Structure formats: C-alpha cells, structure tokens
Amino acid sequence: TMHFEPGLWYIHIGRPQTRVTLSVGGIGNFTAYFETGQQIDPMPAPPSQVTSIVNANGLNDQRDENALNVGGGVAFGASFAMGSQDEFEIGNNFEVYYNIAAGAGFDIMVLNYGPNAHCQNSSSTVGINGWYSTGQIYAYLQGTVGISGEFMSQEFDVTILSLSAAAILQARLPNPTWVGGAVGCDYDILGGAISGHVDCAFQVGNQCSI
C-alpha cells in the first residue's frame, strides 16, 4: 500500500497483522513486513509460543505510544517458523514418534516523537531530538518424543520427553537506554515422573513512559 496526500504519507509492504509470507520448501514459513511514513502500526507482541513459557515480568507489555508519534518513522520485522513430525515402527508392537516446532523473529521500530517529547519525571528530550527506537528478538523450541504400542494385551502411550523453551530480548534506546530479557523452559520426562519449569529474567537501565 502506498498513500500520499498533503500532510499524510506512508508505505506498507505487509503489516504486523498481515505479513508477507513465503513458504520455504515445505519445511516452514518466512514472514516479513516493512512500514515507513506517518502511519505506523504498534509494535506486535511476541508470539504465544514465547509468552506462554517465559516469565517476562512485563517485558512483553510495552506501552503503546504510537498515538504520540508526530513525525512518522519506520518499522520492520521478520520471523521464521518450522515444524516436523514422524513415527517409526520397532518390531510389530511398538512405535516411536516425535514432533518438533521451532521459530525465531525480530521487530524494530524507530519513531519521531518530536523535540518536545520527554519521559515522565524528566524534562530532557527523549532519544535523539525526539527519535526513539524499540526492538525485540525472540526464539522458541518445542518438542515431544514418545512411544506407543501394545504389551501383554494392554495398549500404552508414554511420553519419553516433552520440552518447551523460549527466550526474548527487548531494548529501547537511546536516552534513556533500557534492555531486558527472559528465558524459560518447561520439561516433562517419562509421562510426568519428572517435570518442572525454569525461568530467569533481567532488566538493565531505565524504562521511559513518553
């Protein structure tokens, strides 16, 4: 989409909610978008495969400040997601199966809030003369391995290993600069005999509410 009129212009090659999509050899899908001009969509949230695992502690809940954007800017992002599943017979009564899904992506936004924009509780102009950047990069991996079959006339289906892991890194910069990240993992071994959740998160710098 290309739009030009007095006081308003923008170019959209895909948008965060309607991205350009390319199937890669039947293995997975690559998606991307690019926006520039005076009408920029908000930064998209990380995919649910990430937010459902990491204890983000507010990392994925950045304030939408697009309404304060006065001079336009640029936003772009891309992601790749793939999945695979298969099963193998062992003898006549047993079958081993697996399914794997993985993905990664990023989003970057640079907006012009104008020379009068400042953080709450501060009079200094935010960013570089009102230009301020926000970005995020993320990845996730999900997989299950199990065995099913029949033993002594009894059918069974046991999960040998189930694992879901994700990581995210977000940043806002410069002036002020803030960086935050989180990693999480859910695991289940031998049908719940051993299971749990592990996560950690960090934040460095100062968040800015413009």
N, C-alpha and C positions, 0 to 999 in steps of 0.2 A: 504494500500500500504506500502510495506517495501522495501527500496532501500539501498544497501550497495555496495560501491566501494571505492578504495583508494581516500581519500580526500573529499568524499561526502557520507553522510548517512542521512536518515530521515525515520520516520514512520508516516503515516497519517491514522487515524481512522475517516473517514469523513473529510471534509474540510469546511470552512465557506460557500462556494457557493454550496456544495454538501454534506449536513449534513446527518448523520444517523437519520432516522425518525421512530418514534413509535406512532401508533395510540392508544389513551387511551380510551377504552370503547366507541368509537364513540362520545366522548364528545369533544376531542381536539387532538392536535398533540404535541408530545415532540420531540425536535430535539437537537442534540449534535454533537460536533466534538472534536478531540484531535490531535495535531501535536507536534512532537518533532524532533530534529535533526538540520541539516544545511539548510533545505529548509522550511521556514515558510511563510504562506500566510499573507498578510496585515490584520490589524485589520478591521473587517467588520463594515460598517456604521450601525447605529441604524435603525430599521425598519421604513418604511414610516409612519406607524401609530403614531410614536413618533415625527419624524422630521417635519411632516406636522402640528403639533399642537404647540410644544414648540418653543419659540423664543430663540434658543440655543446660539445665539451670538458667534458662532464659536466653540461651544463645540463639535459638531459632524463633524468638519472639521480638525481633527488632521492630521498633516503632516505624510506622509508615509515615514518612514526612514528605511524600510526593506533592501533597497539596501546597507545600511551602516553596516548591520549585518555581522560580520566576524566570529562569533563562534557559530552560531546556537542558540537554545533556546527551549522554549516550549510555546504553545498557546492552549487554550481550551475555550469552551463556550457551553452554553445550552439555550434553550428557550422553552416556552410552550404557545400555543395559543388555544383559545376555542371560540365557538360561539353557540348561541341558538336563535331560533325564534319560535313564536307560535301566534295563534289568538283564540279569544273566542267570541262566539255569545252572544249578550244581546237582548233578545226578538227576533223578526223576522226581524227587520230593521237595527240593529246596530251591529257593530263588533269592538272589541278592539284587537289590535295587538301590538307585541313588537319584537324587535331583539336586541341582545346583543353580543358584541365581546370583548374579553379581552386577554391580553398577557403580558408576562414578560420574561426577559432573562438577561444574562450577558456574557461578553467576557473578558478574561485575557490573557495577552501576556508578557513574560519575555524573553528578547533577550540580547545576548552578543555582544556589540559593540566594545569590546576590550579596553585595558588600555589607548589607545591614544585618545579615543572618549571624546569630551567635548562640552559643549553648546557654541553657538555663544557668543562672547564677554566675554568668560571665559576660563581660562587655566586649571581649575580643572577637573579631570576625572569624567565623568558622572556616576551616580549610585554607585554601589559597584564594584570597579575595572572594570567598563565598563558594568556591568549587570544592565539593567534598565527595569522597569515594567510599563505597561499601562493597564488600565482596565476600564470597564463601566458596569453599571447595569441600567435597564430601565423597565418601565411598562406602560401600556395604558389600557383605558376602553372606549368603545363606545357603546351607546345605544339609542334607539328610542322607544317611546310609542305613539300610535296614535289611532284614532277612525274613522271609516268609516261607511257609510250606506246611507240610503235614508230618507229624511224628506220633506214632502209636495211635493212629486214627484220630488225632486231635490237630486241628488247624491252628496255626500261630502266625503272628506278625510282630516282630520285635524291632524297635529302633535301636540300632547299634550306636549311632552318634547323630545328634542334631545340634547344629551350631549356627548362630546368627551374630554377626559382628558388624559394627559400623563406626565411622569416625567422621568428624566435621571440624573444620577450622573456619572462623569468620574474622573479619577485620573491618575497621572503619578508620580512615585516615585522610590527610594529616591534620594536626592542630584542631582537636586533640587526636591522638592515636590510641586505638583500643584493639586488642587481639584476644580472641577467646577460642577455646577448642574443647572437644569432648570425645571420648572413646567409650564404647560399651560392647558387652558380649553376653549373650545368653547361651547356655550349654546344657545338654541333656544326654547322658550316657546310659546305655542299657535300659531303655524304657523308663527312665526316671530314677534308677538306682543311685545315680549321682547327677545332680542338677544344680544350677545356680545362675547368678547374674553378677557381673563385674563391670564397674564403670569408674571413670575418673574424668575430671574437668578442670580447666584453669581459665583465668582471665587476667590480663595484664593491661594497665592503662586506665583511661577514663572514658566511660560512655558519655555520649553527647545527645541531649534532647534539644533539637534546634528550635 
